[in-house]
Amino acid sequence: MKYALVTGGSRGIGKACCLKLAETGHYVIVNFNSNTDEAEKTLALVREKGSDGEIMKFDVSNQQEVEKALHGWIEHHEGDYISVLVNNAGIRKDALIMWMKDDEWHDVINTNLNSFLFVTRVLIQDMLINKFGRIINVVSLSGLKGLPGQANYSAAKAGVIGATKALAQEIAKKRVTVNAVAPGFIRTDMTKDMDESQLKAMIPLGRFGNPEEVAGIVGFLASDEASYITGAVINVNGGLYT
């Protein structure tokens, strides 16, 4: 059994990643923080794909919650390990720096950047012991070029990109790869407050992307075919930024 954990897996890009990994035969652990109903719906769709999984509640920004949940899973699955980790959970709290509140900065940094450390540090141990693992970080166009009003989000995602490249070099000899996928404007709950009709005029392909188009890259990076790719950042943005 191949086990995969997707943080923020109940909706949007995370949900699409769960379904893609189910298609490739993974047992999918759907992490969520608050919406149990959506997590259960995602798990039902995973099972419709012919695979299986479970839901796992924890706040990725809370180190104690992360460690309790993951160590608990490990203790109850002796001989198994999570070989694919998709660090996807994230939030936006947009504001211009001059008006940004402390909590808007810290909440975004904790959820989007610090969570990478909290989750990855627990699961990487077994990947190294077993000499196989796939760590895939969902970052953002914001982390590559920066977007006005998103200094907090851009800083967090840029931090994950840097961590991706560093960690990839630390553990490559153990056959554990670390890559990032950088979506542009993708039609999800996180972008529903954006003016799509105006923004799509900036995109060479002329439209927002779909979560499944991001999940396709995640599925590839989790596969054996991607075994020689590590430290990469793959853009999925319709040509908006290269």
HELIX and SHEET records of a PDB file:
HELIX    1   1 GLY A   12  GLU A   23  1                                  12    
HELIX    2   2 THR A   36  GLU A   48  1                                  13    
HELIX    3   3 GLN A   63  GLU A   75  1                                  13    
HELIX    4   4 ILE A   97  TRP A   99  5                                   3    
HELIX    5   5 ASP A  102  ILE A  109  1                                   8    
HELIX    6   6 ASN A  110  ASN A  114  3                                   5    
HELIX    7   7 SER A  115  ASN A  130  1                                  16    
HELIX    8   8 LEU A  141  LYS A  145  1                                   5    
HELIX    9   9 ALA A  151  ILE A  171  1                                  21    
HELIX   10  10 ALA A  172  LYS A  174  5                                   3    
HELIX   11  11 ASP A  189  THR A  191  5                                   3    
HELIX   12  12 GLU A  196  LEU A  199  1                                   4    
HELIX   13  13 LYS A  200  MET A  202  5                                   3    
HELIX   14  14 PRO A  211  LEU A  221  1                                  11    
HELIX   15  15 ASP A  224  ALA A  226  5                                   3    
SHEET    1   A 7 GLY A  53  LYS A  57  0                                        
SHEET    2   A 7 HIS A  26  PHE A  32  1                                        
SHEET    3   A 7 LYS A   2  VAL A   6  1                                        
SHEET    4   A 7 ILE A  82  ASN A  87  1                                        
SHEET    5   A 7 GLY A 133  VAL A 138  1                                        
SHEET    6   A 7 VAL A 176  PRO A 183  1                                        
SHEET    7   A 7 VAL A 233  VAL A 236  1                                        
END                                                                             
